[in-house]
Amino acid sequence: MSTSKSKLVLDVNNQNFQTLVVEESKNVPVLVDFWAPWCGPCRELTPVLEKLVAEYDGAVILAKVNIDESQELALQFQIRSIPQVCLFQAGQLADQFSGNQSESNIRKFLKPYCLTQVDKLFHLAQEKIKINELEEAKNLLHEILQLEPNHSGADLAIAKIFIDEQQSNTAETYLKKIHPLAEQYETAERLLEVIQFQGNCDKAGGENTLKTLIAKDSSNLDARLALASCLTAKLKYRRALEELLALVGLDKYYDDDAARKAMLAIFSLIGERSDLAEEFRSKLARVLY
């Protein structure tokens, strides 16, 4: 149920500031807008603040202080120019900004302090994933994506679940939605490579079939390359790298340098400068040169 505007936007003065701002901030963050009727930028900023507070629906309160009527507060908080916006949390001044800011900048300002409904749902979904309640997590993530279709965190989280459930095609759909500028993009690219390895594994008949083929003929390079794909898809990176390194040792140029290229892809997956990548990069160099 949404909270009424009258409870989210308050007119505050010298007499009620302690109660409505300082004390209330112990329950919910309070955004204090120091303004004046004659201030043009203030008149532009206030509607944006009211819009965002309504959107957060109770996660933050807006307190408006007219400095002409509450000069003591202006002096107390050293307000030298307006608009000046201060955020109170846990009874203390936690952060502030000056001037008429864009809506996107104010969202960034509020994000560390205020959870939107989407933020709350995503936090709950992550908790469900931790305790392996994956169906409930997927339902929550689907709900998030209905509310915010380009939520990269939700796309990544649900893709990981589908990968674990071996539904690679579905996972790939979510991963490809993630924008290159999103912080989740690099991880998404690595997971797409894992999906590619899983596809190679499935086409070759799966891990057990490949192990049987290799047991019969250790020189079966196709089977060894495919087995490395299976191991990579299961995140068994060391074993996969060992298999690929052995393959390079048997035939450096097999299948257009496929084993070396696969090792480079795994380095990308595990981190180019990770200890495991550095270890096998050195081993690969010794085998090649």
N, C-alpha and C positions, 0 to 999 in steps of 0.2 A: 504494500500500500504506500502510495507516495505521501510525502510530508507536505503540509500546506506551506505556501510561500511565507505566510506571516510568522511561521516558526523558523524559517530558514534565513530570512532577511530582517534584521533588527535595527532600529534607530537607537544608538547608544550615546550617552552623555557622561558628564563628570560623576553624576550621582550613581548610575547603574553599571558603570564600566567594570568595576571589580566583580560584580555578580554575573553579569551577562557575558563578559569576555574572559576574565582571569579564571574564575571558578568554573564556568561552563567548559573552558578549554581542557579541563581535567577529564571531561567526558567525551568531547568531540573537538577536533580542531576548529578554531574560530579565525576567520579572515577579517581583518579590520581595515576598512576603506576610509582613510582620512581624506575628506573632500570639502568643497565649498560650492555654493550655488553659482558663483561668478566664474568658476573654473571650467573652461571649455573641455580640456582633456578629461577632466573628472566626469563630465556628462557623457563623454564617449565611452569611458572605461566602465562605469557602473553597470550599464545593461549587460556587458560581457560577463562581469563578475556574477550578476544575478542569474544569467543563463547557465553558467557553469555550476553554480551552487545548486540550482534546480536539477541539473543533470546528475550531480552526485547524490541527490535525494537523501539528505540527512547525514552524509559522510563528512560534511563541513557546513559551518554556519557563516553567514556574512553579517558583520556588524558595521554599520555606517556611522561615522563620526563627523559631524559638521564642525569644522575647526573654528568657525566664527562663533558658534554657540558653546563650544567646549575648548576654550583656549588653554585651560589648565592641562588637558590631555595632550594638546599639541606641544606645549612646553615640556611636559614630562617625557614625551617620546621624541623630542628634538625634531619635530616636523618642520623642515625648512622650506620644502616645496611640495606641491601636491599635483597630481594624486600620489599618495604614499600608501602602500598596502603592506600591512604587517600580519604575520601568521602566528597565532598563539597556540601552544600545545602543552599539555601537562602544567598549566599555570604559568608558563614562561613564554617570552618572545622567542620564537624558534627561527624565523626567517622573515625577509621583507624584500620588496622591490619598489622602485620609484618610476614614475612616468607612466604614460599610456602604452601598455604592452599589448602585443598581438594575442589572440585567443590561443594559438598554439604554444606560445611562450608561457602563458599562464597555466596551461595544462601541464607543461613540464615542471613548472614551479610547484604545482599542487600534488603531482604524482607521488613524491616520497611520503606525503602526509595523509593523503585521502585515497581510500579504496573505492573505486566505482563498483557497480553491480557486477560488471564483467571481471574486474580484478578479484572480487570475492569468489566468483564462480571458478576462476582459473586456479586460485589458491586451493579451493576445495577439491578440484579435479586432481591437482598435484598430490594432495594428501591421499586421495583414493588410489592413485597409481602406486604410491609408496606401500600401501597395505594390500596391493594386488587386487583391488576391487575394480577391475578393468572395465566391465560393462557400465558400471555407474560413472566411471571416469569418462568413458566415451559419450555417454548421454550428456554430461556436463559440458564437454568440449563441443559437442554439436550445438548445444544451447548457446554457448559463447559465439560460435561462428554464425549463428542466426542473428545475434545481436550486433556482432562486429565481424563481418565476412573476411576482413583482411587481418585478423588477429594471428600474427605469425607464430606466437608462442603456442596457441591452440593447434594450429596446423602441424607444427613440429611434434607436439606431444601426441596427437592422435595418429600421426604417421608412424611414430615409434611403436605404438601399440599394434598397429596393423602389420608392421614388419615382424614383430614377435609372434603374431598369429599367422605368419607366412601368407599374408594377403598383400603381396608386393605391389600389384597393380593399383590397389586402392591407396596404399601408402604413397606411391609415386604421384598420384593425383594431388594429394595434399602438399607434398614437398615442392612440387613444381609451381604451386601458388605463391610461395614465399618470395618476396621482392628482393632483388640483389642488394638493396640498401638496408634490409632488415638485419638485426644482429644475429638472427637465427640462420642466415643464408649459408654461411660456411658449413655449419653442421648439416644443413639440408643437403648440400652438395655431396658431402661425405656419405650420407645415408643413401643417396641416389647411386653412388658407386657400390655400396653394399648390396643394393637391390640388383645391380648389374651382375655382381659376383654370384648372387643367389640364382639369377636366371641361367647363368653359365653352368652352375652346379646341377640345376634341375634338368637342363637339356641333356646333360651327360649321364643322367640316371641316379644321381644322389650319391652321398658320401659312401655308404656301404657297398654299393655296386662298384664304385671306383676303387675302393680298397681291395676288393676281390680281384679286379682286373690287374692291379699293380702287383698283388701277391703272385699272380700267375706269370706276369711279365714286367719286371721292374724297369724295363726300357720303354714302356708304353708312355711316351711323352704326353700324348693327348690326355690320357687318364691322370697323369700327375699334375698337369696344368689345371684340369677341371677340379681335382681334389683340393688344390690350393684355393680355388674359388669357393668351394664348400666350406673350408676352414675359415676363410675370410668372412663369409656371410654369417658364420656363427661367432664372429669376433675372436676367433682363436688365431690372433695375429702372429704370434711367435712361430707356431707350427706351420702356418701358411708361408711365412717368410723362409723357414727352413726348407720347405718343399720346393719353393721357387728357386732358392739359391742352389739346391741340388740339381734342379733342372737346368739352370744356367751352366753349371759345371759339366753337365752331360752334353749340352749343345747350346753354345752362346747365342746362336742366331736362329734357334728354332721358332717357327711360326712368326717370322718377321719381328724377332726380338720380344716375343710376347711375355716371357717370364720376367725380364728386366722391367718392362713397362708395368706389369702387374705389381712388382715390388715398389715402384715409384708411386703407384696409386695407393698402396697400403701406407707408405710413408705419409702421404697426404691425409689419410684417414686417422692415423694415430698421432699426427703432429710431426712436422718436418724436423723439429729439433728435439723430439722426445728421445729418451735414452735408447729405446728399442730401435727407432729409426736410425740413430747414429751408429749403433752397433752393427746393424745389417747393411748400412751404407758402406761402412769400412770393409765388411766381409765381401760385399758385392764388388767393390773396387779391386780387392785382391784376386778374386776369381776372374774378373775381366782383364786385368792388366798384369 
